[in-house]
């Protein structure tokens, strides 16, 4: 099996991660047969993986109930991260996306008063890029981040229209088009702004919420119009949406399905 970059992946490791994520998301003990069924794995393969993970302390096995839960052994790996700055945890992921897709990525903090503040930037080397200074502030409904924000908040059309009207657009889109983008973002987790917030810039964004569902971080790819194709922009958006989900789980403790 290979990933999107053509690199070979190890199926046993992938299956182990599927099992770990399943148990972490369930939050309850599960038997081997149930784990295999919900993970879509052969029972024999699942049992061997479970036994190995249990031996290494990553899972705990109850011999009476014959069930597995996440084990204390995970703390060996998590402990160095517990006191880390969240931005330090996010940086490698966003840097990798920027370099792989040849884009500049802005990381935005979402404030309680419906603003986004630029807190970090990640860029591929040797690309022509638009530069925004740190601490730049925009209305939370601006651009691609704004569309995803409205989507993740589940806002009504009237609420979204009020937020839309608070934005200074260089080339204002039709609100119905913006609203359609919001609705699409509810499924995809990503949205685009093609030259509306800033003329000549293509922006693709995703957003992370915390365990309480409060939007906390936005991340947007910002490129000069013409540098990326429609297909490559969609690919960047998918990568950002995946990164946003990873941040939700790893930084904010959001469980899958919440």
HUMOJO-V438786 format. One record per residue. N is the residue number from 1. RES is the residue in one letter. SS is DSSP state (h for helix, s for strand, l for the rest). PSI is psi in whole degrees, 0 to 359 (none if undefined). OMEGA is omega in degrees with one decimal (none if undefined). Layout:
n->[N & N]
res->[RES & RES]
ss->[SS & SS]
psi->[PSI & PSI]
omega->[OMEGA & OMEGA]
This chain:
n->[1 & 2 & 3 & 4 & 5 & 6 & 7 & 8 & 9 & 10 & 11 & 12 & 13 & 14 & 15 & 16 & 17 & 18 & 19 & 20 & 21 & 22 & 23 & 24 & 25 & 26 & 27 & 28 & 29 & 30 & 31 & 32 & 33 & 34 & 35 & 36 & 37 & 38 & 39 & 40 & 41 & 42 & 43 & 44 & 45 & 46 & 47 & 48 & 49 & 50 & 51 & 52 & 53 & 54 & 55 & 56 & 57 & 58 & 59 & 60 & 61 & 62 & 63 & 64 & 65 & 66 & 67 & 68 & 69 & 70 & 71 & 72 & 73 & 74 & 75 & 76 & 77 & 78 & 79 & 80 & 81 & 82 & 83 & 84 & 85 & 86 & 87 & 88 & 89 & 90 & 91 & 92 & 93 & 94 & 95 & 96 & 97 & 98 & 99 & 100 & 101 & 102 & 103 & 104 & 105 & 106 & 107 & 108 & 109 & 110 & 111 & 112 & 113 & 114 & 115 & 116 & 117 & 118 & 119 & 120 & 121 & 122 & 123 & 124 & 125 & 126 & 127 & 128 & 129 & 130 & 131 & 132 & 133 & 134 & 135 & 136 & 137 & 138 & 139 & 140 & 141 & 142 & 143 & 144 & 145 & 146 & 147 & 148 & 149 & 150 & 151 & 152 & 153 & 154 & 155 & 156 & 157 & 158 & 159 & 160 & 161 & 162 & 163 & 164 & 165 & 166 & 167 & 168 & 169 & 170 & 171 & 172 & 173 & 174 & 175 & 176 & 177 & 178 & 179 & 180 & 181 & 182 & 183 & 184 & 185 & 186 & 187 & 188 & 189 & 190 & 191 & 192 & 193 & 194 & 195 & 196 & 197 & 198 & 199 & 200 & 201 & 202 & 203 & 204 & 205 & 206 & 207 & 208 & 209 & 210 & 211 & 212 & 213 & 214 & 215 & 216 & 217 & 218 & 219 & 220 & 221 & 222 & 223 & 224 & 225 & 226 & 227 & 228 & 229 & 230 & 231 & 232 & 233 & 234 & 235 & 236 & 237 & 238 & 239 & 240 & 241 & 242 & 243 & 244 & 245 & 246 & 247 & 248 & 249 & 250 & 251 & 252 & 253 & 254 & 255 & 256 & 257 & 258]
res->[X & X & X & X & X & X & X & X & X & X & X & X & X & X & X & X & X & X & X & X & X & X & X & X & X & X & X & X & X & X & X & X & X & X & X & X & X & X & X & X & X & X & X & X & X & X & X & X & X & X & X & X & X & X & X & X & X & X & X & X & X & X & X & X & X & X & X & X & X & X & X & X & X & X & X & X & X & X & X & X & X & X & X & X & X & X & X & X & X & X & X & X & X & X & X & X & X & X & X & X & X & X & X & X & X & X & X & X & X & X & X & X & X & X & X & X & X & X & X & X & X & X & X & X & X & X & X & X & X & X & X & X & X & X & X & X & X & X & X & X & X & X & X & X & X & X & X & X & X & X & X & X & X & X & X & X & X & X & X & X & X & X & X & X & X & X & X & X & X & X & X & X & X & X & X & X & X & X & X & X & X & X & X & X & X & X & X & X & X & X & X & X & X & X & X & X & X & X & X & X & X & X & X & X & X & X & X & X & X & X & X & X & X & X & X & X & X & X & X & X & X & X & X & X & X & X & X & X & X & X & X & X & X & X & X & X & X & X & X & X & X & X & X & X & X & X & X & X & X & X & X & X & X & X & X & X & X & X]
ss->[l & s & l & l & l & l & l & s & l & l & h & h & h & h & h & h & h & h & h & h & h & h & h & h & h & h & l & l & l & s & s & h & h & h & h & h & h & h & h & l & l & l & h & h & h & h & h & h & h & h & h & h & h & h & h & l & l & l & s & s & s & s & l & l & l & l & s & s & s & s & l & h & h & h & h & h & h & h & h & h & h & h & l & l & l & h & h & h & h & h & h & h & h & h & h & h & h & h & h & h & h & l & l & s & s & s & s & s & s & s & l & l & l & l & s & s & s & s & s & s & s & s & s & l & l & l & l & l & l & l & l & l & l & l & l & l & s & s & s & l & l & l & h & h & h & h & h & h & h & h & h & h & h & l & l & l & h & h & h & h & h & h & h & h & l & l & l & l & l & l & l & l & l & l & h & h & h & h & h & h & h & h & h & h & h & h & h & h & l & l & s & s & s & s & l & l & l & l & l & l & s & s & s & s & s & s & s & s & s & l & l & l & l & l & s & s & s & s & s & s & s & s & s & s & l & l & l & l & l & h & h & h & h & h & h & h & h & h & h & h & h & h & h & h & h & h & h & h & h & h & l & l & l & l & l & l & l & l]
psi->[139 & 156 & 189 & 339 & 2 & 5 & 141 & 134 & 156 & 112 & 321 & 321 & 318 & 316 & 323 & 319 & 324 & 316 & 315 & 316 & 323 & 313 & 321 & 320 & 326 & 322 & 16 & 158 & 145 & 145 & 164 & 319 & 317 & 319 & 313 & 318 & 312 & 334 & 351 & 35 & 157 & 138 & 318 & 317 & 317 & 319 & 317 & 320 & 317 & 317 & 320 & 315 & 323 & 318 & 324 & 359 & 3 & 337 & 154 & 135 & 130 & 107 & 335 & 311 & 345 & 49 & 163 & 147 & 166 & 136 & 166 & 342 & 336 & 335 & 333 & 325 & 329 & 332 & 317 & 343 & 343 & 325 & 9 & 153 & 127 & 324 & 327 & 329 & 327 & 327 & 311 & 323 & 313 & 327 & 318 & 319 & 316 & 316 & 321 & 322 & 2 & 56 & 169 & 137 & 131 & 135 & 123 & 135 & 133 & 122 & 166 & 339 & 28 & 50 & 158 & 138 & 127 & 119 & 345 & 160 & 146 & 134 & 152 & 149 & 152 & 36 & 146 & 130 & 157 & 139 & 129 & 139 & 149 & 150 & 7 & 142 & 141 & 158 & 145 & 339 & 3 & 142 & 211 & 321 & 318 & 320 & 316 & 324 & 310 & 323 & 312 & 332 & 347 & 36 & 151 & 171 & 321 & 318 & 320 & 322 & 320 & 317 & 319 & 318 & 347 & 354 & 138 & 107 & 139 & 330 & 85 & 127 & 164 & 138 & 322 & 325 & 316 & 314 & 321 & 322 & 320 & 314 & 320 & 324 & 339 & 330 & 318 & 335 & 10 & 158 & 165 & 153 & 114 & 83 & 12 & 311 & 312 & 124 & 137 & 4 & 135 & 124 & 133 & 136 & 160 & 175 & 145 & 138 & 161 & 186 & 338 & 2 & 12 & 125 & 129 & 318 & 137 & 148 & 128 & 135 & 128 & 115 & 155 & 137 & 131 & 343 & 330 & 149 & 169 & 319 & 317 & 327 & 321 & 323 & 318 & 317 & 318 & 321 & 320 & 321 & 319 & 318 & 320 & 319 & 320 & 319 & 319 & 318 & 313 & 331 & 318 & 357 & 27 & 127 & 150 & 135 & 347 & none]
omega->[179.4 & 177.3 & -175.8 & 179.9 & 179.4 & 179.7 & -178.3 & 178.7 & -178.6 & -175.4 & -178.4 & 178.6 & 177.4 & -179.3 & 177.2 & 179.6 & 176.3 & -179.7 & -179.3 & -179.5 & 178.2 & -179.9 & 179.1 & -178.6 & -176.7 & -179.8 & -179.6 & 178.0 & 179.2 & 176.6 & -175.5 & -178.1 & 178.8 & 179.0 & -179.6 & -178.5 & -176.0 & 178.2 & -179.4 & -176.8 & 171.4 & -176.3 & -179.3 & 179.1 & 179.4 & -179.4 & 179.7 & 178.1 & 179.7 & -179.1 & 179.4 & 179.0 & 177.2 & 179.0 & -178.9 & 177.3 & -180.0 & 172.3 & 173.5 & -177.4 & 175.2 & -175.5 & 179.6 & 179.9 & -177.6 & 179.3 & -178.7 & 171.1 & 174.7 & -175.6 & -179.2 & -179.8 & 178.3 & -179.2 & 177.8 & -179.6 & -175.9 & -173.4 & -179.6 & -176.8 & -170.6 & 179.9 & -175.8 & 172.7 & -179.6 & 179.8 & 178.6 & 178.3 & -176.5 & -171.6 & -177.7 & -179.1 & -177.9 & 175.0 & 179.6 & 178.4 & 179.7 & -176.9 & -179.0 & -174.1 & 177.1 & 180.0 & 168.2 & -178.1 & 176.4 & 175.9 & -174.4 & 170.0 & -179.6 & -174.2 & -178.3 & -179.8 & 173.1 & 171.0 & 169.4 & -176.1 & 179.9 & -177.9 & 178.0 & 178.2 & 179.6 & -173.9 & 172.3 & 178.9 & 170.5 & 172.6 & 173.8 & -172.2 & 171.6 & -175.9 & 172.9 & -178.4 & 175.2 & -177.4 & 171.7 & -175.4 & 177.6 & 171.4 & -174.6 & 179.8 & -176.0 & 168.7 & -177.4 & 176.4 & -178.7 & 178.7 & 179.8 & 177.7 & 180.0 & 179.9 & -176.6 & 177.8 & -178.6 & -175.9 & 175.6 & 179.0 & 180.0 & 177.6 & 179.6 & 179.5 & 178.8 & 177.6 & 178.7 & -177.6 & -179.8 & -173.6 & 170.1 & -179.0 & 173.1 & 176.1 & -169.6 & 176.6 & 171.1 & -178.7 & -179.3 & 176.6 & 177.2 & -179.1 & 176.8 & 176.6 & 178.0 & -179.1 & 178.3 & -178.5 & 177.9 & 178.3 & -172.6 & -175.9 & -178.6 & 178.7 & -180.0 & 169.0 & -174.3 & 173.7 & -178.9 & 179.0 & 175.8 & 179.0 & 176.5 & 179.8 & 172.8 & -177.0 & 175.5 & -172.2 & 170.3 & -171.8 & 177.6 & 175.1 & 177.6 & -175.5 & 178.2 & -180.0 & -180.0 & 177.7 & -175.9 & -175.4 & 170.6 & 177.5 & -175.0 & 170.8 & -178.4 & -179.2 & 176.7 & -178.0 & -179.9 & 178.7 & -176.8 & 174.9 & 175.2 & -178.2 & -178.3 & 175.7 & 177.3 & 179.0 & 176.8 & 179.0 & 178.5 & 178.6 & 178.5 & 178.4 & 177.3 & 178.0 & 179.5 & 178.4 & 177.7 & 178.6 & 178.7 & -179.7 & -170.8 & -177.3 & -174.4 & 175.3 & 178.9 & 179.5 & 176.2 & 179.4 & 177.9 & none]
